């Protein structure tokens, strides 16, 4: 196993000298995904091969119906960071485009899984579909494995509280700000990661300087004002309050994550940070004027400081 997972994108896809491969979107990397990942790690260790997670960007549903997709739980960087902690050797991210979408199941197996990844074993969920028009399923993959010399294993759906663990279930929990449920389904707190960018300095003008993080996604699975902590600026996570939304008071049109870190004054432009969501304070709201917003922001900050037991 590599000390650090390697992220390989598109054309960089290399000829790996023998791999055990898991294929999927892995949105949220919930407990069901983690069982599959544990299996490829175990199999790779048994066979002396590399463990590989093969995923896609954008999500295939976003490619086919961008206006109808559910909010994405993770972008590729966030997946990569979690998979690194899980001890995977390679994360391979294929661009999901017209060329990939049009490949037959046989071509996908030959061109990607065998030619590029040198797959010796493939492990997928039991509802796995692949190839043009989702024509391939687990039976297709097993048949191709018998013909072309790789093994195939299907992992059954993982149940919790008699309900299948799924990305949709995680989204529902986030929409309800049920962060305890999210942790039960994924084994960790919900986080968003991104680089701090220059904003319009509105927070500073209102007395709350913020780190602005553009999330570069069509939709987000939660919105509002939150108690959060920020990783990546110090050895320990820093207490903060965050706004995630469109800033309706100022006529915003783009989703933005704005984070005010308490008692902190450093230049953090371009730094990559991870924001961990702990508790929802309220929904986003449009205020009649800036002064009304400041009064509410003071209340939000007081709630967040109380959560962390800081003055």
C-alpha positions in Angstrom: 0.0 0.0 0.0 1.3 3.5 -0.9 1.9 5.9 2.0 -0.2 8.5 0.1 -3.0 7.7 -2.2 -2.4 8.7 -5.8 -5.1 10.7 -7.6 -5.0 10.0 -11.3 -7.2 12.0 -13.7 -8.4 11.1 -17.2 -5.5 11.1 -19.7 -3.0 10.5 -16.8 -4.6 7.1 -16.4 -1.6 4.8 -16.3 -0.8 1.2 -16.8 -1.0 0.0 -13.2 0.9 -3.3 -12.7 -2.0 -5.3 -11.6 -5.0 -4.0 -9.7 -8.1 -4.9 -7.6 -10.7 -2.3 -8.7 -13.9 -0.9 -7.2 -16.1 1.1 -9.6 -18.8 3.6 -8.7 -19.7 7.2 -8.0 -19.0 6.8 -4.3 -20.9 10.0 -3.5 -20.7 10.5 0.2 -18.5 7.4 0.8 -21.1 6.0 3.2 -20.8 2.8 5.2 -21.9 0.7 2.2 -19.1 2.1 0.1 -16.7 1.5 2.9 -17.5 -2.2 3.0 -16.7 -2.4 -0.7 -13.5 -0.4 -0.3 -12.4 -2.7 2.6 -12.9 -5.7 0.3 -10.7 -4.4 -2.4 -8.0 -3.6 0.1 -8.2 -7.1 1.5 -8.2 -8.7 -1.9 -5.3 -6.5 -3.1 -3.2 -7.5 -0.1 -4.0 -11.2 -0.7 -2.9 -11.0 -4.3 0.0 -8.5 -3.9 -1.7 -6.0 -6.1 -2.7 -2.3 -5.9 -6.1 -1.2 -4.6 -7.9 1.1 -7.1 -11.1 3.1 -6.8 -12.4 4.1 -10.2 -14.9 7.0 -10.2 -16.2 9.6 -12.6 -16.4 13.4 -12.9 -19.0 14.8 -13.4 -21.5 12.3 -11.9 -23.2 10.5 -14.9 -26.6 11.9 -13.9 -25.2 15.4 -14.1 -23.9 14.7 -17.6 -27.2 13.5 -18.9 -29.6 15.8 -17.0 -27.7 18.7 -15.4 -30.9 20.5 -14.4 -32.5 17.6 -12.7 -29.6 16.2 -10.6 -29.7 15.8 -6.8 -27.1 17.8 -4.8 -23.7 16.3 -4.9 -22.3 15.3 -1.5 -18.7 15.3 -2.6 -16.4 16.6 -5.3 -13.4 14.6 -6.4 -11.0 16.3 -4.0 -13.3 15.5 -1.0 -13.5 11.9 -2.1 -9.7 11.7 -2.5 -9.2 13.0 1.0 -11.5 10.4 2.6 -10.1 7.6 0.4 -6.6 8.5 1.5 -7.6 8.0 5.1 -9.1 4.6 4.1 -5.8 3.5 2.7 -6.5 3.1 -1.0 -3.5 3.1 -3.3 -5.0 4.9 -6.4 -8.1 7.0 -7.0 -8.7 7.1 -10.7 -11.1 9.8 -12.0 -12.4 9.4 -15.5 -14.0 12.3 -17.3 -17.6 11.3 -17.9 -18.2 12.6 -21.4 -19.8 11.6 -24.7 -17.0 9.3 -25.6 -17.2 7.4 -22.3 -21.0 7.3 -22.3 -21.1 5.8 -25.8 -18.7 2.9 -25.0 -20.3 -0.6 -24.9 -19.8 -2.7 -21.8 -17.2 -4.8 -23.6 -15.2 -1.7 -24.8 -15.3 -0.2 -21.3 -13.9 -3.4 -19.8 -11.2 -3.8 -22.5 -10.2 -0.1 -22.9 -10.3 1.0 -19.3 -10.3 -1.9 -16.8 -7.9 -4.1 -18.7 -5.7 -1.9 -20.9 -5.3 1.0 -18.4 -5.8 -0.5 -15.0 -4.7 -4.1 -15.6 -7.5 -5.3 -13.4 -7.2 -8.8 -12.0 -10.2 -8.5 -9.8 -13.2 -6.2 -9.8 -15.6 -5.6 -6.9 -18.8 -3.7 -7.3 -22.2 -3.2 -5.7 -24.9 -5.8 -6.7 -26.9 -3.1 -8.6 -23.9 -2.0 -10.7 -24.6 -1.0 -14.3 -22.2 0.2 -16.9 -21.6 0.9 -20.6 -23.7 2.7 -23.1 -27.4 3.0 -22.0 -26.4 1.1 -18.8 -26.5 -2.1 -20.9 -24.1 -4.0 -18.7 -24.8 -5.4 -15.3 -23.1 -7.8 -12.8 -23.9 -10.8 -15.0 -22.3 -9.0 -18.1 -19.2 -8.2 -16.0 -18.9 -11.8 -14.7 -19.2 -13.2 -18.2 -16.5 -10.8 -19.5 -14.4 -11.8 -16.5 -14.6 -15.4 -17.4 -13.7 -14.7 -21.0 -10.9 -12.2 -20.3 -9.3 -13.5 -17.2 -10.4 -11.4 -14.1 -12.6 -12.2 -11.1 -15.8 -10.4 -10.2 -17.4 -10.0 -6.8 -20.7 -8.3 -6.1 -21.3 -6.7 -2.7 -24.8 -6.7 -1.3 -26.5 -3.5 -0.2 -25.6 -2.5 3.4 -28.6 -2.0 5.7 -28.9 0.1 8.8 -32.0 0.3 10.9 -33.6 -2.1 8.3 -33.1 0.6 5.6 -30.6 0.5 2.8 -27.7 2.9 3.3 -27.5 5.1 0.3 -26.3 8.5 -0.9 -29.9 9.6 -1.1 -30.4 8.8 2.6 -27.3 10.9 3.5 -28.7 13.8 1.4 -32.1 13.6 3.2 -30.3 13.7 6.6 -28.3 16.8 5.5 -31.4 18.5 4.2 -32.9 18.0 7.7 -29.6 19.1 9.4 -29.5 15.7 11.2 -25.8 15.6 11.5 -26.0 12.7 14.0 -27.7 10.6 11.3 -25.1 11.6 8.7 -22.4 10.4 11.1 -24.2 7.1 11.6 -24.4 6.6 7.8 -20.9 7.6 6.9 -18.9 7.2 10.1 -17.7 10.8 10.1 -18.9 14.4 10.2 -20.1 16.1 7.0 -17.4 18.4 5.5 -16.9 20.6 2.5 -13.4 21.4 1.2 -12.2 24.2 -0.9 -9.7 27.0 -1.4 -10.2 30.4 0.2 -10.9 33.0 -2.5 -11.2 36.8 -2.6 -14.8 37.9 -2.2 -16.6 41.2 -2.1 -15.5 41.9 1.5 -19.1 42.3 2.6 -18.5 40.3 5.8 -15.7 42.6 6.8 -17.9 45.6 6.2 -20.5 44.1 8.5 -18.0 43.4 11.2 -17.6 39.7 10.4 -14.6 39.1 8.1 -15.1 35.8 6.3 -13.1 33.2 4.4 -15.0 32.8 1.1 -15.1 29.4 -0.4 -16.6 28.9 -3.9 -17.8 25.3 -4.0 -17.9 24.8 -7.8 -21.0 22.5 -7.9 -24.5 22.8 -9.4 -26.3 22.2 -6.1 -25.4 21.8 -2.4 -27.2 19.3 -0.1 -27.6 21.8 2.8 -28.1 25.5 3.2 -28.4 28.0 6.0 -26.3 29.3 9.0 -24.2 26.7 10.9 -21.9 26.1 13.8 -18.7 24.7 12.1 -15.1 24.1 12.8 -12.3 24.7 10.3 -9.5 22.3 9.5 -6.3 23.3 7.7 -5.4 26.6 9.4 -3.9 25.3 12.6 -2.9 22.0 14.2 -6.3 22.0 15.9 -9.6 22.7 14.2 -10.8 26.3 14.8 -14.3 27.3 16.0 -16.3 29.3 13.5 -19.8 30.2 12.2 -20.7 29.7 8.6 -23.2 30.8 6.0 -23.9 28.5 3.1 -26.2 29.9 0.4 -27.0 32.7 -2.0 -26.8 35.7 0.3 -30.4 36.8 -0.6 -30.0 40.2 1.2 -27.4 41.2 -1.4 -29.1 39.5 -4.4 -26.5 36.7 -4.7 -26.9 34.3 -7.6 -24.0 31.9 -6.8 -23.8 29.4 -3.9 -21.0 30.5 -1.6 -19.7 29.2 1.7 -18.6 32.1 4.0 -16.8 31.2 7.2 -16.1 33.5 10.1 -13.4 32.0 12.3 -13.6 33.4 15.9 -10.7 35.4 17.2 -8.5 34.8 14.1 -6.8 37.3 12.0 -4.4 35.9 9.4 -4.1 36.1 5.6 -5.4 32.7 4.4 -6.1 33.5 0.7 -5.6 30.4 -1.5 -5.3 28.1 1.5 -7.2 24.8 1.2 -9.5 24.4 4.2 -12.0 21.8 5.3 -15.2 23.0 7.0 -16.8 20.5 9.4 -20.5 21.0 10.0 -21.6 20.6 13.6 -25.1 22.2 14.1 -27.6 24.2 12.2 -28.5 27.6 13.6 -31.2 28.7 11.2 -32.3 28.9 7.5 -30.9 31.5 5.2 -33.1 34.7 5.2 -33.4 37.9 3.3 -33.2 41.0 5.5 -34.6 44.5 4.7 -31.3 46.3 5.4 -27.8 45.7 6.5 -28.4 46.7 10.1 -31.1 44.0 10.5 -28.7 41.5 9.1 -25.9 42.6 11.5 -28.3 42.2 14.5 -29.1 38.6 13.4 -25.4 37.9 12.7 -24.6 38.9 16.3 -27.2 36.4 17.5 -25.8 33.7 15.2 -22.2 34.3 16.5 -23.4 34.2 20.1 -25.1 30.8 19.5 -21.9 29.4 17.9 -19.6 30.8 20.6 -21.9 29.2 23.2 -21.7 25.9 21.4 -17.9 26.0 21.8 -18.1 27.6 25.3 -16.0 30.6 24.3 -16.7 34.2 25.2 
